[in-house]
Amino acid sequence: MANLKKDPWQEMTEVLIPKRSRTEQDTQLVSVNMRNFFVPKGVPVKVPRPVAEVLMEREAALKVVYDEAKEDFGGYAMPVTGYIPPEKVR
């Protein structure tokens, strides 16, 4: 019986990495199993499925961090003054 498994590197998935500010880099480096990809930000592009999975996990982790920061600092993603109260430091 032939092996019918698909190669995940051959499956292409469209992704869009938002560019959050004008001063940040135009590309995002993604490394998967010693393969490096520079994915442009702000435009939809097709990437291999493993790269898309890493980017989806990155966005989920960033959302958790931002949500926790909003909760800790009363609605702001980061403290306005740059001062972090000692009780907020873990």
DABEL-V42465 format. One line per field, one symbol per residue. ss: DSSP state (~ for helix, > for strand, _ for the rest). phi: phi as a letter, one per 40 degrees, with the letter a starting at -180 (. if undefined). burial: # if it has 16 or more other ideal C-beta (glycine too) atoms within 10 Angstrom, else .. Layout:
ss = ???
phi = ???
burial = ???
This chain:
ss = ___________>>>>_>_________>>>>>>__>>>>>>>___>>>>~~~~~~~~~~~~~~~~~~~~~~~~_____________~~~__
phi = .ccccccccccbbcbbccccacccccbbcbbbfgbbbbcccgbcbcbcdcccccccccccccccccccccccbghccbcccgcbddcccb
burial = ............#.#.#..........#.#.#....#.#.....#.#########................##.................
